[in-house]
């Protein structure tokens, strides 16, 4: 059974790995026994066509500057 694709926070993007959906790259890493970041790197690579994002990946996060 496929994992839920409901995002746990505002930045997580669901990912599909070999036909199985996960709510985030980190969740897929944990479920597959990979080190943190493996699924993210593979999903961004053309060399791993069975790893793909299921939504728009977020851009850089804004950094809070207390001076502003």
VENTA-V502804 format. One record per residue. RES is the residue in three letters. SS is DSSP state (a for helix, b for strand, c for the rest). OMEGA is omega as a letter, one per 30 degrees, with the letter a starting at -180 (none if undefined). Layout:
# VENTA-V502804
[[RES;SS;OMEGA] [RES;SS;OMEGA]]
This chain:
# VENTA-V502804
[[UNK;c;a] [UNK;c;l] [UNK;c;l] [UNK;c;l] [UNK;c;l] [UNK;c;a] [UNK;c;l] [UNK;c;l] [UNK;c;a] [UNK;c;a] [UNK;c;a] [UNK;c;l] [UNK;c;a] [UNK;c;a] [UNK;b;l] [UNK;b;l] [UNK;b;l] [UNK;c;l] [UNK;c;l] [UNK;b;a] [UNK;b;l] [UNK;b;a] [UNK;c;l] [UNK;c;l] [UNK;a;l] [UNK;a;l] [UNK;a;l] [UNK;a;l] [UNK;a;a] [UNK;a;a] [UNK;a;a] [UNK;a;l] [UNK;c;l] [UNK;c;l] [UNK;c;a] [UNK;c;l] [UNK;c;a] [UNK;a;a] [UNK;a;l] [UNK;a;a] [UNK;a;a] [UNK;a;a] [UNK;a;l] [UNK;a;a] [UNK;c;l] [UNK;c;a] [UNK;c;a] [UNK;c;a] [UNK;c;l] [UNK;c;l] [UNK;b;a] [UNK;b;l] [UNK;b;l] [UNK;c;l] [UNK;c;l] [UNK;c;l] [UNK;c;a] [UNK;c;l] [UNK;c;l] [UNK;c;l] [UNK;c;l] [UNK;c;l] [UNK;c;l] [UNK;c;l] [UNK;c;a] [UNK;c;l] [UNK;c;a] [UNK;c;none]]
